[in-house]
């Protein structure tokens, strides 16, 4: 278990006039999705407001179980199966359900940041 309470505060997007260039800066595009935090050992997905989304996104928690002990800060994104992009409304449709539905036209992925510099 991490030495802090879960869910921990998320890194939230903010507008900037220029992309900062400094060692250790985390950059991440804003997708059309939901900010989340995933704890791999407990197999929990938390929203930015602290709501447990693990049941609705059980496919994400199942995939996280294969990772080492980690806390991931990222964004849930519904990627359309036809390759045309992402669809925020598909995430909303999943919120009231218990995980992925057979025949859905999308899959949920987690987009995470990239560390720049060394």
C-alpha positions in Angstrom: 0.0 0.0 0.0 1.2 3.5 -0.7 2.2 5.8 2.2 -0.7 8.1 1.5 -4.5 7.9 1.6 -6.3 6.9 -1.6 -7.7 8.4 -3.6 -4.9 11.0 -3.7 -5.4 14.4 -5.2 -5.4 14.3 -9.0 -3.3 16.4 -11.3 -5.9 18.6 -13.0 -5.6 20.4 -16.4 -5.1 24.1 -16.5 -4.8 26.5 -19.4 -1.3 28.0 -20.2 -0.1 30.5 -22.7 3.0 28.5 -23.6 4.1 24.9 -23.0 6.6 25.0 -20.1 10.0 23.5 -20.7 11.7 22.4 -17.5 13.2 19.2 -16.1 10.6 16.9 -14.5 7.6 18.7 -16.1 4.7 16.4 -16.8 2.8 17.1 -20.0 -0.4 15.5 -21.1 -3.0 16.3 -23.7 -6.6 16.9 -22.6 -8.7 14.1 -24.1 -12.5 14.2 -24.1 -12.8 11.9 -21.1 -13.0 11.7 -17.3 -10.0 12.4 -15.0 -9.3 9.3 -12.9 -6.9 7.6 -10.6 -6.3 3.9 -10.6 -4.7 1.9 -7.8 -3.5 -1.3 -9.3 -3.3 -3.5 -6.2 -6.8 -2.8 -4.8 -8.2 -2.7 -8.4 -10.0 0.6 -7.8 -10.8 3.4 -10.3 -11.6 6.8 -8.7 -13.1 9.8 -10.3 -11.7 13.3 -9.7 -14.4 13.8 -7.1 -13.6 10.6 -5.2 -16.3 8.4 -6.6 -15.5 4.8 -6.9 -15.9 3.9 -10.6 -14.5 0.3 -10.3 -17.7 -1.5 -11.0 -18.6 0.6 -14.0 -15.1 0.3 -15.5 -14.3 -3.3 -14.4 -12.4 -3.8 -17.7 -10.0 -1.1 -16.6 -9.6 -2.6 -13.1 -9.0 -6.1 -14.7 -6.3 -4.7 -16.9 -4.7 -2.8 -14.0 -4.4 -6.1 -12.0 -1.6 -7.2 -14.4 0.5 -4.1 -13.5 2.9 -3.8 -10.6 1.8 -1.9 -7.5 1.2 1.6 -8.7 -1.1 4.6 -8.5 -1.9 5.9 -12.0 -3.2 9.4 -12.6 -4.9 9.6 -16.0 -8.1 10.0 -18.1 -10.7 7.4 -19.0 -11.4 7.8 -22.7 -14.0 5.9 -24.8 -12.3 5.1 -28.1 -14.8 4.3 -30.9 -14.2 0.9 -32.5 -14.5 2.3 -36.0 -11.3 4.4 -35.5 -13.2 7.7 -35.8 -12.1 9.1 -32.5 -13.3 9.3 -28.9 -16.8 9.9 -27.6 -17.5 11.5 -24.2 -21.1 10.4 -24.2 -20.1 6.7 -24.2 -18.4 7.2 -20.9 -21.6 8.8 -19.6 -23.6 5.8 -20.8 -21.2 3.4 -18.9 -21.7 5.3 -15.6 -25.0 3.7 -14.8 -24.0 0.2 -15.8 -21.8 -2.6 -14.4 -18.9 -2.7 -16.8 -18.6 -3.2 -20.5 -21.7 -4.2 -22.5 -21.6 -6.9 -25.2 -21.9 -5.3 -28.7 -20.7 -1.8 -27.5 -19.2 0.3 -30.3 -16.3 1.5 -28.1 -13.6 0.4 -25.6 -12.4 2.3 -22.6 -8.7 3.2 -22.4 -6.7 5.1 -19.9 -4.5 8.0 -21.2 -1.7 9.0 -18.9 1.0 11.7 -18.9 4.5 11.6 -20.3 7.5 12.9 -18.3 9.8 15.2 -20.2 13.4 16.0 -19.4 15.6 13.7 -17.3 
